Amino acid sequence: MKKIINKKNNKNEPWFKWLTRELNSYEAFQDFESGKNPRDVAEDFISRNSIAISEVFENFDEEDKDTLDQFLKLTECEMHVFRILEKQIELRKKVRFVDFKKKKKLRS
């Protein structure tokens, strides 16, 4: 994998480690609290890191493209897992427990 130059860290840091570190340190929740949607937060992140990202693209090769494709698949999978969990939580709220041991009185 190609390396990028990053003055904040090791000069030979792989781009995906740099990206992961930068995303993890990015205060996205502050943007969410101010009403921004995820797409706007992502665009802000890209804008703030445009110089480093352009350096990544200067040496981007097929191996890097494959790595990016794998990251995309992984994040899509994670999104689906979170959506499934969200639906299960909503279903739990709607489930009513029935006590089948209690006998219903029949009206005559």
VOBADO-294863 format. One line per field, with one value per residue: residue in three letters; residue number from 1; x, y, z of N, C-alpha, C in turn; chain. Coordinates in Angstrom, 1 decimal. Example, Ala and Ser with C-alpha at 12.3 -4.5 7.8 and 13.67 -1.06 7.14 Angstrom:
% VOBADO-294863
resn	c(ALA  SER)
resi	c(1  2)
n.u	c(13.2  12.8)
n.v	c(-5.7  -2.2)
n.w	c(7.8  7.1)
ca.u	c(12.3  13.7)
ca.v	c(-4.5  -1.1)
ca.w	c(7.8  7.1)
c.u	c(13.2  12.9)
c.v	c(-3.3  0.0)
c.w	c(7.8  7.9)
chain	c(A  A)
//
This chain:
% VOBADO-294863
resn	c(MET  LYS  LYS  ILE  ILE  ASN  LYS  LYS  ASN  ASN  LYS  ASN  GLU  PRO  TRP  PHE  LYS  TRP  LEU  THR  ARG  GLU  LEU  ASN  SER  TYR  GLU  ALA  PHE  GLN  ASP  PHE  GLU  SER  GLY  LYS  ASN  PRO  ARG  ASP  VAL  ALA  GLU  ASP  PHE  ILE  SER  ARG  ASN  SER  ILE  ALA  ILE  SER  GLU  VAL  PHE  GLU  ASN  PHE  ASP  GLU  GLU  ASP  LYS  ASP  THR  LEU  ASP  GLN  PHE  LEU  LYS  LEU  THR  GLU  CYS  GLU  MET  HIS  VAL  PHE  ARG  ILE  LEU  GLU  LYS  GLN  ILE  GLU  LEU  ARG  LYS  LYS  VAL  ARG  PHE  VAL  ASP  PHE  LYS  LYS  LYS  LYS  LYS  LEU  ARG  SER)
resi	c(1  2  3  4  5  6  7  8  9  10  11  12  13  14  15  16  17  18  19  20  21  22  23  24  25  26  27  28  29  30  31  32  33  34  35  36  37  38  39  40  41  42  43  44  45  46  47  48  49  50  51  52  53  54  55  56  57  58  59  60  61  62  63  64  65  66  67  68  69  70  71  72  73  74  75  76  77  78  79  80  81  82  83  84  85  86  87  88  89  90  91  92  93  94  95  96  97  98  99  100  101  102  103  104  105  106  107  108)
n.u	c(0.8  0.4  2.1  1.5  2.3  2.2  2.1  1.2  1.7  3.5  5.6  5.4  2.9  0.3  -2.4  -5.0  -4.8  -4.3  -6.7  -8.6  -7.7  -8.0  -10.8  -11.7  -10.9  -12.3  -14.9  -17.7  -20.2  -20.7  -21.4  -23.7  -25.3  -25.7  -27.5  -26.7  -26.7  -25.6  -24.3  -23.6  -21.8  -19.8  -19.0  -17.9  -15.8  -14.2  -13.6  -12.1  -9.9  -8.7  -6.2  -4.5  -5.9  -5.7  -3.1  -3.1  -4.4  -2.6  -0.8  -2.4  -3.2  -4.0  -4.1  -4.7  -7.2  -8.6  -8.4  -10.0  -12.4  -13.0  -13.2  -15.5  -17.4  -17.3  -18.2  -20.8  -21.9  -21.8  -23.6  -25.9  -26.1  -26.5  -28.9  -30.6  -30.5  -31.6  -34.3  -35.0  -34.9  -37.0  -39.1  -39.2  -40.2  -42.8  -43.8  -46.1  -46.6  -48.2  -50.0  -50.5  -51.3  -53.3  -56.8  -59.3  -62.4  -65.4  -68.1  -71.5)
n.v	c(-1.2  2.2  4.9  7.8  11.2  12.7  15.3  15.3  12.8  9.7  9.8  7.8  6.7  4.4  5.2  4.3  3.9  6.5  7.7  6.3  7.1  9.9  10.1  8.9  10.8  13.0  15.2  14.4  14.2  16.6  18.1  16.7  17.3  20.0  19.9  19.0  16.8  13.4  13.3  15.9  16.3  14.4  15.7  18.0  16.9  15.9  18.3  19.7  18.1  18.2  18.7  16.6  14.4  14.8  14.3  11.6  10.6  11.2  9.1  6.8  3.5  0.3  -1.6  0.0  0.8  -1.6  -2.0  0.2  -0.5  -2.8  -1.6  -0.1  -2.1  -3.3  -1.1  -0.8  -3.2  -2.9  -0.8  -2.0  -3.9  -2.2  -1.1  -3.3  -4.0  -1.6  -1.9  -4.2  -3.3  -1.4  -3.2  -4.6  -2.7  -2.7  -5.2  -7.1  -8.8  -11.7  -13.4  -16.7  -18.4  -17.4  -17.7  -16.9  -15.5  -16.7  -15.3  -15.8)
n.w	c(0.0  -0.7  0.9  2.9  3.4  6.4  8.5  11.2  12.2  11.9  9.0  7.2  7.3  6.5  4.3  5.1  7.8  8.6  7.9  9.5  12.0  11.9  11.4  13.8  15.6  14.9  15.7  15.2  16.5  17.7  15.5  14.7  16.8  16.3  14.3  11.8  9.0  8.4  5.8  5.4  7.5  6.8  4.4  5.5  6.9  4.8  3.5  5.5  5.6  3.1  1.9  2.8  1.9  -0.9  -1.2  -0.7  -2.9  -4.9  -5.1  -5.3  -6.0  -7.6  -5.5  -3.3  -4.2  -4.0  -1.2  -0.4  -1.5  0.1  2.6  2.1  1.7  4.3  5.9  4.9  5.6  8.4  8.7  8.0  10.0  12.3  11.5  11.6  14.3  15.3  14.4  15.8  18.4  18.2  17.7  20.1  21.8  21.0  21.5  23.3  26.3  26.9  29.3  29.2  31.1  32.6  32.7  30.5  31.2  29.9  28.3  28.8)
ca.u	c(0.0  1.2  2.2  1.2  3.0  1.3  2.9  0.7  2.1  4.6  5.6  5.2  1.7  -0.6  -3.6  -6.2  -4.6  -4.5  -8.1  -9.2  -7.3  -8.6  -12.2  -12.0  -10.7  -13.2  -16.0  -18.9  -21.4  -21.0  -22.1  -25.0  -26.1  -26.1  -28.5  -26.2  -27.0  -24.4  -23.7  -22.9  -20.7  -18.8  -18.4  -17.1  -14.6  -13.4  -13.1  -11.1  -8.7  -8.6  -4.8  -4.0  -6.6  -5.2  -1.8  -3.4  -4.8  -1.4  -0.2  -3.4  -3.0  -5.0  -4.1  -5.4  -8.6  -9.1  -8.6  -11.1  -13.6  -13.2  -13.8  -16.9  -18.2  -17.4  -19.1  -22.1  -22.3  -22.0  -24.8  -27.1  -26.2  -27.1  -30.4  -31.3  -30.6  -32.6  -35.6  -35.3  -35.3  -38.4  -40.1  -39.3  -41.1  -44.2  -44.3  -46.9  -46.5  -49.5  -49.9  -51.4  -51.7  -54.6  -57.9  -60.3  -63.8  -66.2  -69.4  -72.6)
ca.v	c(0.0  3.5  5.7  9.3  12.1  13.3  16.0  15.0  11.5  9.1  10.2  6.7  6.0  4.1  6.1  3.9  4.2  7.9  8.0  5.8  7.9  11.2  9.9  8.6  12.0  14.0  15.4  14.4  14.3  18.0  18.5  16.2  18.1  21.3  19.7  18.6  15.4  12.6  13.6  17.2  16.0  13.8  16.7  18.9  16.2  15.9  19.7  20.0  17.3  18.1  18.6  15.3  13.5  15.0  13.6  10.2  10.3  11.3  7.8  5.8  2.4  -0.8  -2.2  1.0  0.8  -2.8  -1.7  1.1  -1.4  -3.6  -0.7  0.2  -3.3  -3.4  -0.1  -1.1  -4.3  -2.3  0.0  -3.0  -4.5  -1.2  -1.0  -4.5  -3.8  -0.6  -2.5  -5.2  -2.5  -0.9  -4.3  -4.9  -1.7  -2.9  -6.5  -7.2  -10.1  -12.3  -14.5  -17.7  -19.2  -16.9  -18.2  -15.9  -15.8  -16.7  -14.7  -16.7)
ca.w	c(0.0  -0.8  2.1  2.7  4.3  7.4  9.5  12.5  12.7  11.1  7.6  6.3  7.7  5.4  4.2  5.8  9.2  8.8  7.8  10.7  13.1  11.7  11.6  15.2  16.4  14.4  16.7  14.4  17.3  17.9  14.3  14.7  17.8  15.8  13.3  10.5  8.7  8.2  4.6  5.6  8.4  5.9  3.5  6.3  7.2  3.6  3.3  6.5  5.3  1.6  1.5  3.1  1.0  -2.2  -1.2  -0.8  -4.3  -5.8  -5.3  -5.2  -7.0  -7.5  -4.2  -2.5  -4.6  -3.4  0.2  -0.3  -1.8  1.2  3.6  1.7  2.0  5.7  6.5  4.5  6.5  9.7  8.7  8.0  11.4  13.1  11.1  12.1  15.8  15.5  14.2  16.9  19.5  18.0  17.9  21.6  22.4  20.6  21.9  24.5  26.8  27.2  30.2  28.8  32.2  33.1  31.9  30.2  31.5  28.7  28.5  28.4)
c.u	c(0.9  1.1  1.9  2.1  2.0  2.1  2.5  1.2  3.3  4.5  5.3  3.9  0.8  -1.9  -4.8  -6.1  -4.8  -5.9  -8.9  -8.9  -8.0  -10.1  -12.6  -11.8  -11.6  -14.5  -17.3  -20.2  -21.7  -21.8  -23.5  -25.9  -26.5  -27.1  -28.0  -26.5  -25.6  -23.6  -22.9  -21.7  -19.5  -18.1  -17.5  -15.7  -13.6  -12.8  -12.0  -9.8  -8.3  -7.1  -4.2  -4.6  -6.1  -3.8  -2.0  -3.6  -3.6  -0.8  -1.1  -3.2  -4.1  -5.2  -4.9  -6.9  -9.2  -9.4  -9.8  -12.4  -14.0  -13.8  -15.2  -17.9  -18.4  -18.3  -20.5  -22.7  -22.6  -23.3  -26.0  -27.2  -26.9  -28.6  -31.2  -31.5  -31.6  -34.0  -36.0  -35.6  -36.7  -39.4  -40.2  -40.2  -42.5  -44.7  -45.0  -46.8  -47.9  -49.3  -50.9  -51.9  -53.1  -55.7  -58.9  -61.7  -64.6  -67.6  -70.5  -73.7)
c.v	c(1.3  4.2  7.1  10.0  12.8  14.0  15.7  13.7  11.0  9.5  9.1  5.9  5.7  4.9  5.7  4.0  5.6  8.2  7.5  6.7  9.3  11.1  9.7  9.9  13.2  14.1  15.5  14.7  15.7  18.6  18.0  16.9  19.4  21.2  19.3  17.1  14.7  13.0  14.9  17.1  15.4  14.8  17.7  18.2  16.2  17.3  20.1  19.3  17.2  18.0  17.2  14.3  13.6  14.3  12.1  9.8  10.4  9.9  6.6  4.8  1.4  -1.4  -1.3  1.0  -0.5  -2.6  -0.8  0.3  -2.2  -2.8  -0.3  -0.9  -3.5  -2.3  -0.3  -2.2  -3.8  -1.5  -0.9  -3.6  -3.5  -1.0  -2.1  -4.4  -2.7  -1.1  -3.5  -4.4  -1.9  -2.0  -4.7  -4.0  -2.0  -4.3  -6.4  -8.6  -10.6  -13.5  -15.6  -18.6  -18.7  -17.3  -17.0  -16.3  -15.7  -16.1  -15.7  -16.0)
c.w	c(0.0  0.6  1.8  3.7  5.2  8.5  11.0  13.1  11.8  9.6  6.7  6.7  6.5  5.4  5.0  7.3  9.5  8.8  9.0  11.9  13.1  12.0  13.1  16.1  16.0  15.3  15.9  15.3  17.6  16.7  14.2  15.7  17.2  14.6  12.0  10.3  8.4  6.9  4.7  6.5  7.6  5.0  4.2  6.6  6.0  3.3  4.2  6.2  3.9  1.2  1.7  2.2  -0.4  -2.3  -1.3  -2.3  -5.3  -6.1  -5.2  -6.3  -6.8  -6.2  -3.2  -2.9  -4.0  -1.9  0.4  -0.5  -0.6  2.4  3.3  2.0  3.5  6.3  6.1  5.4  7.9  9.8  8.7  9.4  12.3  12.8  11.7  13.6  16.1  15.4  15.3  18.1  19.4  18.2  19.4  22.3  22.1  21.1  23.3  25.0  27.3  28.2  29.9  29.9  32.8  32.1  31.7  30.6  30.2  29.1  28.0  27.8)
chain	c(A  A  A  A  A  A  A  A  A  A  A  A  A  A  A  A  A  A  A  A  A  A  A  A  A  A  A  A  A  A  A  A  A  A  A  A  A  A  A  A  A  A  A  A  A  A  A  A  A  A  A  A  A  A  A  A  A  A  A  A  A  A  A  A  A  A  A  A  A  A  A  A  A  A  A  A  A  A  A  A  A  A  A  A  A  A  A  A  A  A  A  A  A  A  A  A  A  A  A  A  A  A  A  A  A  A  A  A)
//
